[in-house]
Amino acid sequence: MDYMTLKEASEKWGVTLRWINYYCSAGRIPGAVKMGTVWLIPKSAQKPKDGRRKGNKHE
């Protein structure tokens, strides 16, 4: 399986590194694994919905 780093995911999804880290820690990205101090995210993973917005109009 191909993986991307937090930085690659943040550029792809247009959010900060901190948000990607939060998504991984909260288990919101299926297949994300932590190897030491680095999160590895499957390249096929989709950006989780932003639960702060009702209807997610801006995605």
N, C-alpha and C positions, 0 to 999 in steps of 0.2 A: 504494500500500500504506500502511496506517495503522501508525504506530510509537508506542511508549511509551518513556518515559525510564527510567533506572535506578530512580529513586524510585517511579514508578508500578509497575514490575515487582516491587520489593521489597514494596510494600503488597499487591499482588495475590497473590504467592506466599508471603508471610510469612517472608521471610529478609532479612538485612541488605544494605545497599548494597554492602558489600565482597564478599559472595558473588555477587551479580549481576555485579559487575565481573569477578570471577574466572571465572565461567561464560562471559562474553563473550570475555575474553582467551584462554581455553583453547579457544574454538571449539565450546563445548557447546550454544550456542543458535543453531540454523540461521537464517540470514537477518539476524543482528545485524550492524550496520555501525557503524564509528566515523567520525564526522564531526568533525574537529578533535580536541577533547578529550571529546566527548560520544558515548556509545554509544546507538544507536537500535535498539530491539528490536521485531520485528513483534508487533502486538497478538494475533495468533493463536498465538504461540509457547507451547509447553508448558514447565513447569518441568522442568529436567533431574533425573534420578534422583540421589540422594545415594549416591555410591559408597562412603561410609564404613560404611554399614549393610548387613548381609547380609539380604537379603529385603525391605528397605525397608518394614518393618512400619508405620512412623509416617508414611507419606505417603498 
